[in-house]
Amino acid sequence: MTHVVIKDVEKTFYNKVEKTSFTVFNNINLTIKKGEFVSLLGPSGCGKSTLLNIVAGLDKASNGVVKIGTKEVSGPGSDRGVVFQEAALMPWLTVLENVTFGLKKQKISKEAAEKKALEYLKLVHLSKFVGSYPHELSGGMKQRVSIARALAMDPEILLMDEPFGALDEQTRSMLHKEVQFIWEQTGKTIIFVTHNIRESVLLSDRIVLMGTRPGGIIQEFPVNLPRPRKPSSPEFIKLEEDIMSLLAGEIEKVMKEEMGDDYNTKKASLLYSSNRNMGEHI
Ligand SMILES: Nc1ncnc2c1ncn2[C@@H]1O[C@H](COP(=O)(O)OP(=O)(O)OP(=O)(O)O)[C@@H](O)[C@H]1O
């Protein structure tokens, strides 16, 4: 069943002071099924976050429409929960209070809100930390609170914008397992932004590769590997390499543009072949 339809979407930013405009992408067409896990993958600046923000209703498309079911997106809504790279928890509230905070707008009793929050905190394995404050938690734990907070609102769709981008490798790997578990348990539709090829192959049903200058969808890759996936398996490595080779030119384009005279092909290939990150922090 179709869940999200992105039709002919374009985004152009206007700079009113300099009277210039910049089109991030145009003609984005994408259909996502109910319960599907889709990754938006691409080099820095290709517009992954912009597209996710348009689906979230936090930003407006310059042209085209986004529909959730039959309803056109015109702003944020409770049918979509967003998880950002930074957890953005309220430091003066406990873990439990942070999760129940968003539920206050829903017309449910305090007890029911707490029951719901506890249920999702259990799902992300934080039952022991309900009374802790954000500064007492690790980065990975904070991100799990923010996932629980989004899930407690019971959105149909979870929009995740590089949720593990700021975490160390071990924590990231643990959260990959958690997010797969959550997805299997809840059956949510997930749109997941990343520039990490391995992460996208590990998690998604389908990878939507985006390129830049001009921005758009380059290719879609269905990932038909059985779960749990093994990054060491030949099929996994083959898919990573197929994606990487397709995008090598894209990354080079971005790096050349951003580094100008400092660009060095040898250095670039060393930087990006080891972890298959596509132009992070350049
Ligand atoms: N509010 C804004 N005004 C002007 N330009 C913007 C605005 N937001 C984003 N951009 C530009 O749009 C382009 C796409 O940005 P976006 O953050 O969506 O890319 P991304 O693919 O998510 O990158 P990254 O992986 O680095 O987060 C960039 O060139 C960025 O500078």
The ligand as an SDF file (V2000), in Angstrom:
LIG
                    3D

 31 33  0  0  0  0  0  0  0  0999 V2000
   17.6650   27.6970    4.5160 N   0  0  0  0  0  0  0  0  0  0  0  0
   18.5390   27.6150    3.5120 C   0  0  0  0  0  0  0  0  0  0  0  0
   18.8450   28.6950    2.7510 N   0  0  0  0  0  0  0  0  0  0  0  0
   19.6930   28.6060    1.7120 C   0  0  0  0  0  0  0  0  0  0  0  0
   20.3030   27.4600    1.3280 N   0  0  0  0  0  0  0  0  0  0  0  0
   20.0380   26.3530    2.0420 C   0  0  0  0  0  0  0  0  0  0  0  0
   19.1390   26.3690    3.1590 C   0  0  0  0  0  0  0  0  0  0  0  0
   19.0740   25.0980    3.6640 N   0  0  0  0  0  0  0  0  0  0  0  0
   19.8880   24.3510    2.8990 C   0  0  0  0  0  0  0  0  0  0  0  0
   20.4630   25.0930    1.9260 N   0  0  0  0  0  0  0  0  0  0  0  0
   21.3910   24.6080    0.8860 C   0  0  0  0  0  0  0  0  0  0  0  0
   20.7530   23.5570    0.2160 O   0  0  0  0  0  0  0  0  0  0  0  0
   21.6930   22.5250   -0.1090 C   0  0  0  0  0  0  0  0  0  0  0  0
   21.1970   21.2140    0.4170 C   0  0  0  0  0  0  0  0  0  0  0  0
   21.3060   21.2040    1.8390 O   0  0  0  0  0  0  0  0  0  0  0  0
   20.9140   19.9370    2.7170 P   0  0  0  0  0  0  0  0  0  0  0  0
   21.2350   20.2420    4.1310 O   0  0  0  0  0  0  0  0  0  0  0  0
   19.5280   19.5320    2.4000 O   0  0  0  0  0  0  0  0  0  0  0  0
   21.9090   18.8310    2.1320 O   0  0  0  0  0  0  0  0  0  0  0  0
   22.2770   17.3940    2.7050 P   0  0  0  0  0  0  0  0  0  0  0  0
   22.3440   16.4980    1.5390 O   0  0  0  0  0  0  0  0  0  0  0  0
   21.3540   17.0240    3.8040 O   0  0  0  0  0  0  0  0  0  0  0  0
   23.7350   17.6610    3.2790 O   0  0  0  0  0  0  0  0  0  0  0  0
   24.4960   17.0690    4.5820 P   0  0  0  0  0  0  0  0  0  0  0  0
   24.7070   15.6160    4.3140 O   0  0  0  0  0  0  0  0  0  0  0  0
   25.7820   17.8280    4.6100 O   0  0  0  0  0  0  0  0  0  0  0  0
   23.6300   17.3310    5.7720 O   0  0  0  0  0  0  0  0  0  0  0  0
   23.0360   22.9820    0.4580 C   0  0  0  0  0  0  0  0  0  0  0  0
   23.7910   23.5430   -0.5790 O   0  0  0  0  0  0  0  0  0  0  0  0
   22.6720   24.0170    1.4810 C   0  0  0  0  0  0  0  0  0  0  0  0
   23.6740   24.9800    1.6020 O   0  0  0  0  0  0  0  0  0  0  0  0
  1  2  1  0
  2  3  1  0
  2  7  2  0
  3  4  2  0
  4  5  1  0
  5  6  2  0
  6  7  1  0
  6 10  1  0
  7  8  1  0
  8  9  2  0
  9 10  1  0
 10 11  1  0
 11 12  1  0
 11 30  1  0
 12 13  1  0
 13 14  1  0
 13 28  1  0
 14 15  1  0
 15 16  1  0
 16 17  2  0
 16 18  1  0
 16 19  1  0
 19 20  1  0
 20 21  2  0
 20 22  1  0
 20 23  1  0
 23 24  1  0
 24 25  2  0
 24 26  1  0
 24 27  1  0
 28 29  1  0
 28 30  1  0
 30 31  1  0
M  END
$$$$
